[in-house]
């Protein structure tokens, strides 16, 4: 007498399309559990393990599918849940859609992996904000000079990506405590002749589309 037993693979929830490759945690480097008493235990023991649902006395019932001979376990009695994926949401490209498909449903078994493919197309004039946070301590003066001389080219490069963009600028100076600042006590007000008093953060130029003001 024979009966078919059910075999349920591990199922991951629907994944955001930013996942390009997923792998289920499992024992991919181990052999099949030849003492497994159920299909679930067998499948969980490795990505290539298969379960023979034949109830006749066959000895080991958990092996890689290719290890079963037809006289021991016919192919229609071998349960081998394989990874699979399907597209759940696939809106067309538009102003609010830059990646497609947007959502996948992926089914995996322990130790197995599955690849998914998607396309990326930047939407024209998509909102884009760039905020520069600069360390204004004396040791960073060269970098500040570089930012000043390149501010126009940076703005132009940003406009080539999206005209719906904003630029902003903020700054900080080392915290008034060791080891961030060497000068403590009264000297902290003026650590050196060209130094700025330490402060945590200042929003010097809030996000704006005014390129001339930013420059």
N, C-alpha and C positions, 0 to 999 in steps of 0.2 A: 504494500500500500504506500502510495506517495501523495504528498500534498505540497502545495507551493507556499513557502513562507515569505513574509514581507521583509523588505530590506530598505531602510530609510537612510539616505545619505545625510550628511551634515549640510545645512542650508544657511548661507549668510544672508543678512537682510539686504535689501536693495542698496547698491552702492552709488555714491556720486561719481560722475564720469571722470573726475580728476584721477581716479584710480586706474592706472594703465596696466597693472599686473598685480594679481592677488594670490596669496598662498595661505592655505589653512594650516594652522599649527598642528603638528602631528608627529608621528614616528616614521618619517620617510626613510630613515637610514636603517630601520629594523626589518627583520624578516616577518613574514605573516605569522600570526598567532595560531599555531597548529592545534592548540588546545581550546580554541574558541568554541563556545557553546551556542552562539547565536550569530546571525548575519551581521548585526550591528557591531559586535565585538570583533568580528573578522575584518570588516571594512575599516574599522578604526585603527587596526594594527599596521596599515601601510597603504600607500597609494595604488599599488598593483594587486593587492589581495582581492580574491574573489571567493564567494561562498557557494558551495554546492548544496542546493535545496533538496536533493534526493535523500529520502529518509532511510533507504536501505543501508545496511552496514557497509560503509566504504572506507572506514578508517579516518584519515585526515580529511576534513571538509573545508579547510581554509588554506588556500594556496593561490599563487598566481594563476590566472586562467589558463595559460599555455601548459601548465603542469598537470592539468586534468586530462586523462585519456577518455575517449568517447565511451568506452565500455564501463568505466568507473563513474563518470559524470557526464551525461550528454550535454551538448551546448545549450539546450533550452532549459537546463536546470542550473546553469551557472549564472549567478547574480554578481554583476560587476558594475557598480555605479560609477560612471565617469563624470568628470567635471563638465559643466555646461554654462552657457551664458545666453541671455536674451535681452533685446532692447526693450525698455519699458517706456521711455519718453524720448522722442526724436523730433523736436521742433526745428523748423527751417531757420537758417541764419537770418538775423535781423538786428535792429538797433539794440534789442535787449537779449539777444542770443548770440554768443560768440563761440560756443562749444557744442558740438553735436556728435553722437546722441548725448542727452543730458543725464540719463539715468539707465543703469543696467541692473539686471537681476542675475546674480551669480550663485551657482550651486557647486560646492566643493566637498571633497572628502579629505580627512586628515592627511597632511603631507603633500597633497596635490596642488597644482597651480593652474591658473587660467589667465590668458591674455585677452585684453579687450582693446579695440581700436576706435579712435575718435578723431575728429577734425577740429581744428581751431582756426577761426577767422576773425581778426579784430574788427569790431563794428566801427564804421566811420564816425568820427567826432564823439567817441565814447567819453564820458566824464573821466577826467584824469587830474589828480592833484599830486603835486610834488612839493614836499616840505623839506627844506634844508635845516638841519640842526647842527650848529657849528660850535666847536670848542674855541672860545676867544682867549684862552690863556696865552701867555707870551710865547710859548713853545710852538703854537699853531699859527703864528703870524704869517708864515710863508703860504700856508694853505688858504688863509683868508684872502691873501693877495691874488692867488690863483682863481678863487671863486669870483672875485671882483672883475678880473680881466676876461673871464669866460662866461659871465652871466648872460651876455647877449646871445652867444652861440648856443648856450644851454636852452634859452627860451626858444630860439629858432628850431632847435632839434626837437623840442617838445611839441611845437606847433606842427611839425611835419607828421607827428603821430596823431594828434588830435587838437583841433582848434577849440574844443570845449574843455580847456584845461586851466588850472590855477597854479600859481607859484607862491610859496611862503618862505619865511626865514625866521629861525629862532636861534637862541644862543644860550650857552652856559659857560661858567668858569669853574675850575676845580673847587670842590667842596672845602669850606674853611675848617678842615681837620686833617690830621695826619692819617695816612701817608699822602693824601691828595694835595695838600698845600704844605710847602716848606716853611712858610712864614706864619707864625701864630702870634697871639697877643696883639699889641698895638700895630705891629708891622703888617698885619693882615689887611689894614686899610689901604696900604700902599706897599705891596711886596717889593716892587722895583719901580724905577722911573717911568717905564713904559707899560707897566702891568695894570690890569683892571682888577678891581676888588672882586673876589669870588662871589658868585651868585648861582643858585640852583637852575633857574630857567627864566628866560624872558622871550615873550612872543613879539619880536621886533617888527616883523612885517607879516601880518595875518594873510591867509590865503586870498589871492586876488588875481584877476585877469589883466590887471594893469601892468604890462611888461615894462613900460618906461619907468614907472615908480619902483619896480623891483630892481631894475638896473641901477 
